[in-house]
Amino acid sequence: MGKLDSGDTAPAFTLPDQDGKDVALADFAGRRVVVYFYPRDDTPGCTKEACQFNDNLAAFKKAKVPVLGISADTAAKHQKFREKYGLKFPLLTDADHSVGEAYGAWGEKTMYGKKTIGVIRSTFLLGTDGTVERAWYHVKADGHAAKVLEELKA
C-alpha cells in the first residue's frame, strides 16, 4: 500500500488496546483524531514521542482531538510503557502490521545506512469525515507532538 495524502479516506481498523479492549476508528466518527505509528514501546525515540504527546494531551483534549498510538507491541508491553511514563492515551496493538501497511506506515526504510523493513514513524490527523487531513511520514520523534498541535490550531 502506498502513502496516504490529504483527502484520502482513512483505512478503517479495529485493534485491541493495552487492556485488550477493541478500539475501532469508527468509534471516533464525526470527530478529528490523531493516529500515530511508532516502532517499539520504551525505546528512546518512541518514549520521547509518546511523552510529548502525553505532555500536550490537555491541549489535544481542549481541541477535542483524541490521540491513539499504534505499534506491534503486546498489551502487556503497552501497559508497562503507560505505567512507567504515566501515559494517558490508548496504545493499540497492530500485531501483524496490517493497519500500518494500510496507512503506508510499514515498509522499507533506511536505518544507519541499511535498508530494513519495519515501522515508518508516521502520524495522521484524520478529519471529522473520516478522511486524512494531514499525513506525516518519517517524522522526527522529538518535537513532533507540538507540530501536530500547531496543525490543529491552523
N, C-alpha and C positions, 0 to 999 in steps of 0.2 A: 504494500500500500504506500502511496506517495504521501507527501506532506499535505497538510490541510492549510487552506488560505481563508482569509476573511470572507464571509458569506457562505462557506461550505456548511453543510449540515453536520453537526457534531455526531459522530457514531454513538449509538445507544450502547449502554453497558449496565450490567448488574454484577457487582463484585462484593465479596464479604469484607466487612470492616474488621478492626482489631478485636472486636468481641464476637466475630463470627456472624454478625447480623448483615443481611443483604442490603446494599445501598445501590439504588438504581439512578441513572441520570434522570429518568422520568420523574423521580421524587422531587426534582427541582424545576419542573415545568413552570414556565411563566416567571422564572427568576434568573438573574445572572448568576453564574457560578465560575469559580476558578478551579481548574483541574490541572494538577502538575504531576509530572512523571519524574522519578528520581531513581538512581541506581540501587542504593542499599541503605538500610537503617544504620544509624550510629557510625557512619564514616565521616571524615572531616567536612567535606563539601556538603553532603546531604544534611548533616547536623546543622551547619551554618544556615543553609537554605530553610530548613524546617523551623529553626528557632526564629529566623527573621520573619517568616510568615506568621508564626505564633506571636511574636512581639507586636506585629501590626494587626493582630486579629480584631482588636477593638475597632480599628478604622474600617476593616473589611465588614465587620458586623454593622457598624453605623451605616455603611453603604448598602447593607442588606445583601452582601455577596458572600456566600459560604465558600470555604476553601477545602478541597479534597486532595490529599496526597496519595499517589499510587506507585507501588513498587511490587516486585515479585516476592518480597519477604512474607513470612508466615504471620498469622495473627499473634502468636506468642512473641515474635520478634517486635512486631508493631507495638504491642502492649509495653514491653520493656523500654523501647525507644520513647514512647509517650511518657511513661513514668519517670524515666531518667531526666528528661528535659521539660517536663510539665506541659507537653503539647496538648492543646485543647481542641484540635480539629481531627476529623476522621482520617485514618490511614487505611487504604484499601489494598487488597492482595490481588494482583494480576499474575497468578502463578504460571500460566502458560504464555504470557506476553501477548495474548490475542488483542487485548484492548490497546496496549502500547503500539502494536502493529497497525491497528485501525487508525490510530492518531498519527502515525508516522514517527512515533517516539521509540521505536525499537528497530534496530538495523545496524548497518555498518557505520562505524565511527573510527576516528583515528585517536589513539591514546599513546602518548610518548613515542610518536612516530610509527606505531604499529597499527595496522587495520584490525579491528576486532568487531564482533557482533555483540550488541548489548543495548542498554537503555541510553537513549539520546535525551539528555536532560532537557525537558520541554515543558512549557506552560501554555495553557489555553484559557482565554477569557471567553466564556460562552454566553451568548445573549439570551434574552427572555424568550425568543422564538426558537431556541434550540440550534442556532447557527453559531459558527465561530466568529466572534468579534475581532479577536486578535490571537495570533499564534506566535510563540517564541520558540525557536529551536536552538540547540547548542548554547543554552544560557549559562552565564557565569553564576554560580550559586550565591556569591556574596553581593548583596545589594539588589538582587532580583525582585524580592518581595516589594521593595519600595517602588521599583519601576512599574510593577503591575498595579500598585495603588495609584500611581500618577495617571496611568491609563484610565482607571476608573473615574478619576476626577475630571479627565479631559472632556 
